[in-house]
Amino acid sequence: MLSLRLNHAGLPYPDPIHPIIVHFVIAMVFFSYFCDIFGYFTRKYHLFEVSFWNLTIAAISIFLAIIFGQFEAGLSQPYEAAKSTLNLHTITGWLLATLIVTITAWRFVMRRQNPLRISPVYLGVATLLSCLVFFQMVLGSQLVWVYGLHVEPVVEATRQGILK
């Protein structure tokens, strides 16, 4: 069996990679949303192109975030109090991946049909997507700031059997 040497944060590399990639995805989704809203109401249609490409990059990047998230979650040895939040965060992450890819495909079809127009229904769905991304941010923040996953004192307490 392959054995990984884990550091003070319970990782085989210096710092968690998942949050770095996730923050990139969050920024791309929110920026895409704001470009669509601003472009729709100001009729600055070039922003639709900016939005589309940001969403496309987010759709690709979210899978990297999930890969590192699953790997780092598996190394985290969550104690009982953190497990439900971690499970919800995992499920929501996969749901977001599915939704972002689906919405990106929808956006691609709209762009092909008329690059100077987006549907108000699409904006409504994009609003819901942004709300779900915010909810996922809250869950991720809880995992670090409330439950301390991959935070040195919590990792040490888990190793010593203090947290179960």
N, C-alpha and C positions, 0 to 999 in steps of 0.2 A: 504494500500500500504506500502511496506517495504521501510523504509527510511535509507539511508546510511549516516553516519557522515563522511564528507570528510575533509581531512587535508589541509594544506597550498598548496599542489600540486594538490588538487582536486581529491585525491585518498582515499579509505578507509583503506589503509595500508601505511607504512612509505615511501616507494619509489616505482617507477614503476618496475614491475616484467618483463614486456614484453622485455625490452632491455637486461636483464640478460639472458633470455632464447634464445633470438635472437642471441646474440653474441656467445653463445654456438653452435647454429645451423650453423652460418656462419663459425666458426672455423672448425667444423666437415666437412662441404662441401668442403671448401678450402683444408683442410688437406687430405681429400679423393682424391681430384683432383691431388694434388701434389704427393701423393703416387703412383697413377696410372701413371702419366707422368714419374716420376722418375723410377718406376718399369719397365715400358715399354721400356725406352731407355737404362737402365742399366742392364736389364734382372734379376733384383733382385725381383723374383716373390713372395717372402714372403710379399712384400709391397702391392700386390693385395688383400691379406687377410686383412691387416690393412685398406686398402681403403674401402673394402666391409663393414666391421663392422662400420667404421666411418659414411659411407653413410646410413647404416641401422639405427643407432642411430639418425642421422639427420632427417631421414624420420619420425621417431616417435616423436621427439622433436619439429618439426615444427608445429605440431598441438597444442601443449601446447603454443607455441609462438603466434599462431593465436588466441587461446582462450583468452589469457591475452591481446593481442593486440586489439581484438574486444571490450573487456570489458573496457580497459583503453581509447580507442578511444571514446567509448560511454560516458565516464565521462569527456572527455576533453573539451566539449563545444567549438568546433573549430569556430573561427570567419571566415568570408567570404573568406579572402585571403588564409587561410590554407586549405579550404575544398577540392579544386581540387587536391592538393598534397596528402592529407589524403585519398581521394577516390582512387587515382592511387596507393598509397602504399597498400591499402587494396586489391585491385584487383590483384596487382602483388604478394602479399603474398599468396593469394589463388592459383594463377597460379604456383607459386614456389612449394607450397605443392603438387599440382598435378604432376608437373614435377619431383620433387625429389622422390616421391613414384614410379612413372613410371620408372624412371632411375634406382632406386634401384631394382625394379622387373627385369628389363633388366639385370642388373649386376648380380642378383641372378641366372638367367638362364645361363649367360655366365660362371659363377663360377661353376655351376653344370656340364656344358658340358666339360669345360677344365679349371681348376683353375690356370693354368700356362699361360693363354693367354687372352688378351682383344682385342677387335676390334678397329682398328683406327677410324671407324665411331663412336663408343662409345666415344672415346677420343674427337672427334669433338663436339659431343653433350654435353659432360661434360664441354668442353670449353665454349660453349654457356650458359650452366647452370651457370657457374662461373661468366660470364659477367652479367647475369640477377641478380644474387645475389649481385654483386657489384652495379648495378643500384638501387636495393632495398635498399642497404645501403645508397646510396646518398639520396634517398627519405626520409628514416628514419632520417638521419642527418638533413635534411632540416626541418623536423617537429619539432625537438628539438632546433636546433641552429639558424634557421631563424624565425620560427613561434612561438617557445617557448611553445609548448604544454606541460603541466604539469610542467612548470617552474613558480615558485611562483609569480613573478611580472605580468606575463601574466595571470595567473589564477585570481589574484586579479583584474586586469584591466577588465577582462571579467565579473567577479562578479559585479563590479561597473557599468557595461554597457559602459565602455570606448571603448572596442573593440566589434565590431558587425560583 
